[in-house]
Amino acid sequence: MSEKQPSVLLVDGMALLFRAYFASAYSGYIKRTSSGLPTNAVYGFVKYMLDAIEQFGPTHVVCCWDMGSKTFRTEQYASYKGNRPEAPEDLIPQFDLVKEVVASFGIPNVGIPGYEADDCIGTLALAFSTEIDVMILTGDHDMLQLVSERTQVIIMKKGPGNYMVYNLQTLRDEKQLTPAQIIDLKGLTGDTSDNYPGVKGIGEKTALKLLLEYESIDGILANLHLIPKSVKLKIEAELEMLHLCRDLATIRLDVPIACSLETCFWEIDRHQVIAKFEELEFKGLMKMII
């Protein structure tokens, strides 16, 4: 049997945890231990993570986390993500719990105050891709800007085991865009889920048309005299916001974090994981690791 091609899976921890929480909480039943500790999100998170590891077969795994809601982006734009509701009460104790479970698998938990998980993922993807292939597991389409020759972005779709895998070709085929143009698209149209506006009155259709014709925001601005007057006026009225939104949309690739490949080799210490699963009464997950 040939040896596996080395690759690293970078897991967007919060994306998986929130997805797991809401996928199970909508029924009204929250899974808890016999002592009353809520575990539904952690349980679902582990299922999602193990399913992806089985399906994509990485040799290394890292999990990245947001570390609080205050980041350099909220300093730049106070309303950034300001539309997000508070986390549900029975999810809050699971934030620390999920990291304990991740650590029991021998997977490093990476995060740094002031930056988002996206920035940690972008920084690690750039660093690791000089040595091995990188896969990013997320539900967040912003991450498509990180696609490169050696980096694929795996978007989780509805239903277990359902993924869309983006490389440079599938990104071009499906979105007609390059990774860099994903940033410029957000700069022009804004992002309702992250609560920044882009250029008022410019929707995705117009933005896409402009990017296909002029390649980038800089290209658009250099050719404003060729653009229909109504669109030109909208852009001119919102120039400052356009530059700000492009910056907010840009995932940082230079976060001061370090994580060596040696520390994230995927090799389970089954006794450690089983002990954690027993503590959390995760009987149904035992068969995934035994």
Secondary structure, DSSP 8 states (H G I E B T S, - for coil): ------EEEEEEHHHHHHHHHHHHHTTS---B-TT--B-HHHHHHHHHHHHHHHHH--SEEEEE---SS-BHHHHH-TTTTTT-----TTTHHHHHHHHHHHHHTT--EE--TBS-HHHHHHHHHHHHTTTSEEEEEES-GGGGGG-BTTEEEEEE-SSTT-EEEE-HHHHHHHHS--HHHHHHHHHHH-BTTTTB--STT--HHHHHHHHHHHSSHHHHHHTGGGS-HHHHHHHHHTHHHHHHHHHHH---S--S----GGGGB----HHHHHHHHHHTT-GGGHHHH-
